[in-house]
Amino acid sequence: MPDLYPLARKILFQMDAEKAHHLTLKGMNLAHKTGLLGFLTGASSESQNHPVEVMGLSFPNRVGLAAGLDKGGTAVDAFGQLGFAHIEVGTVTPRPQPGNEAPRLFRLIEHEAIINRMGFNNPGTTGLLENLEHSTRSSRPFQGILGINIGKNFDTPNENAIDDYVKAFEAVYNKADYVTANLSSPNTAGLRDLQSGEICSKLIEALQQKRSEMMAGEAGKQVPIVIKIAPDLDEAAIESLAKVFNESGVDGVITTNTTISRDSVESHPLGNEKGGLSGAPLTTLSTGVLETLRSSLNREIPIIGSGGVMTVQDAEEKLNAGASLVQVYTGLIYHGPALIRGIAKL
Ligand SMILES: Cc1cc2nc3c(=O)[nH]c(=O)nc-3n(C[C@H](O)[C@H](O)[C@H](O)COP(=O)(O)O)c2cc1C
């Protein structure tokens, strides 16, 4: 079967980026339901045969879907069929919210990059759980690891941010295999200030406290807590965060979210759109943050490498720099499911 993705990409890239996104999710769900998705994308069960143990969970291979592509958890089974061993849905906030005004998603094709300022458009924790419930009834349900990425509502002031994270954490706890607290989106004002050592430490403590309550109650299971950080942190900030992570005993860290830097895309007509930049221009910056963090983080705390994984080699470089798993978003848009199949074999 020839790779159909270059053709699909040609058609999708002629459409507005956000419309193409919604159409792709709908098309994938339809193809999944009718049993055609595996055939059309060349997916095979071979990609699930490279298991690795991370955070006490058994991942069928090392590649996952990064947060933000399936914010509402409407296409988990279909993404699973593409070969992803873990899928991170969200960011989800306690209350639903519409996100920023469109246009808010831009392709910088020459740079294999995206700029987005979506602003956590999401159905809220209740909406997400309803969507995931539909999934359970699918004829080919996702068998991998489900991460749920949480954030605060845009209108919750930072002094009450921890309450939002705890609320969202409690709401999704039973459904999640792990939960990521996203402290690094550039599109919610003040969110990245939560990366200061003191606040981050308080947040982790509050989530661990809630987890103890959940474990003592009906939930029984211990859900790993993961923190997702930005690539725009200097060495001192990364080291001070590593200290917080080591002392708090957080279960994992994702390096990194999108960047606010525009160094390599300044000359592009869309290069100065506000938001977070992802894809090829982020690879080196993001892997550098991973390396710096790895050198000061306790060995037993795993890192998940996200940011500019556009080729199998980029994924290998993140693993060599100390990541236990990698995640892909923009690489999937530019290179399609063949990239996921390639990384799944590592
Ligand atoms: C359109 C878009 C929306 C995103 N939304 C989220 C989000 O809601 N939460 C989050 O933690 N990261 C979000 N991200 C960041 C990705 O999860 C990922 O960390 C980042 O894009 C870097 O990886 P990439 O270069 O493979 O895209 C988003 C990225 C894009 C491009």
The ligand as an SDF file (V2000), in Angstrom:
LIG
                    3D

 31 33  0  0  0  0  0  0  0  0999 V2000
   -2.1990   23.5950   17.8540 C   0  0  0  0  0  0  0  0  0  0  0  0
   -1.4970   23.1590   19.1010 C   0  0  0  0  0  0  0  0  0  0  0  0
   -2.2020   23.0750   20.2890 C   0  0  0  0  0  0  0  0  0  0  0  0
   -1.5580   22.6690   21.4630 C   0  0  0  0  0  0  0  0  0  0  0  0
   -2.2750   22.5610   22.6170 N   0  0  0  0  0  0  0  0  0  0  0  0
   -1.6560   22.1160   23.7530 C   0  0  0  0  0  0  0  0  0  0  0  0
   -2.3980   21.9480   24.9480 C   0  0  0  0  0  0  0  0  0  0  0  0
   -3.6020   22.1500   24.9950 O   0  0  0  0  0  0  0  0  0  0  0  0
   -1.7130   21.5340   26.0510 N   0  0  0  0  0  0  0  0  0  0  0  0
   -0.3640   21.2580   26.0380 C   0  0  0  0  0  0  0  0  0  0  0  0
    0.1840   20.8660   27.0690 O   0  0  0  0  0  0  0  0  0  0  0  0
    0.3450   21.4030   24.9060 N   0  0  0  0  0  0  0  0  0  0  0  0
   -0.2720   21.8140   23.7760 C   0  0  0  0  0  0  0  0  0  0  0  0
    0.4570   21.9560   22.6250 N   0  0  0  0  0  0  0  0  0  0  0  0
    1.9200   21.6700   22.6570 C   0  0  0  0  0  0  0  0  0  0  0  0
    2.2290   20.2590   22.1840 C   0  0  0  0  0  0  0  0  0  0  0  0
    1.6850   19.3010   23.0460 O   0  0  0  0  0  0  0  0  0  0  0  0
    3.7470   20.0370   22.0990 C   0  0  0  0  0  0  0  0  0  0  0  0
    4.2770   20.0110   23.3980 O   0  0  0  0  0  0  0  0  0  0  0  0
    4.4500   21.1090   21.2940 C   0  0  0  0  0  0  0  0  0  0  0  0
    3.7160   21.4390   20.1400 O   0  0  0  0  0  0  0  0  0  0  0  0
    5.8550   20.6740   20.8660 C   0  0  0  0  0  0  0  0  0  0  0  0
    5.8210   19.4870   20.1240 O   0  0  0  0  0  0  0  0  0  0  0  0
    5.7930   19.4290   18.5030 P   0  0  0  0  0  0  0  0  0  0  0  0
    6.9500   20.2610   18.0270 O   0  0  0  0  0  0  0  0  0  0  0  0
    5.8940   17.9550   18.2020 O   0  0  0  0  0  0  0  0  0  0  0  0
    4.5000   20.0050   18.0780 O   0  0  0  0  0  0  0  0  0  0  0  0
   -0.1720   22.3490   21.4390 C   0  0  0  0  0  0  0  0  0  0  0  0
    0.5350   22.4390   20.2300 C   0  0  0  0  0  0  0  0  0  0  0  0
   -0.1030   22.8280   19.0690 C   0  0  0  0  0  0  0  0  0  0  0  0
    0.6790   22.9130   17.7910 C   0  0  0  0  0  0  0  0  0  0  0  0
  1  2  1  0
  2  3  1  0
  2 30  2  0
  3  4  2  0
  4  5  1  0
  4 28  1  0
  5  6  2  0
  6  7  1  0
  6 13  1  0
  7  8  2  0
  7  9  1  0
  9 10  1  0
 10 11  2  0
 10 12  1  0
 12 13  2  0
 13 14  1  0
 14 15  1  0
 14 28  1  0
 15 16  1  0
 16 17  1  0
 16 18  1  0
 18 19  1  0
 18 20  1  0
 20 21  1  0
 20 22  1  0
 22 23  1  0
 23 24  1  0
 24 25  2  0
 24 26  1  0
 24 27  1  0
 28 29  2  0
 29 30  1  0
 30 31  1  0
M  END
$$$$
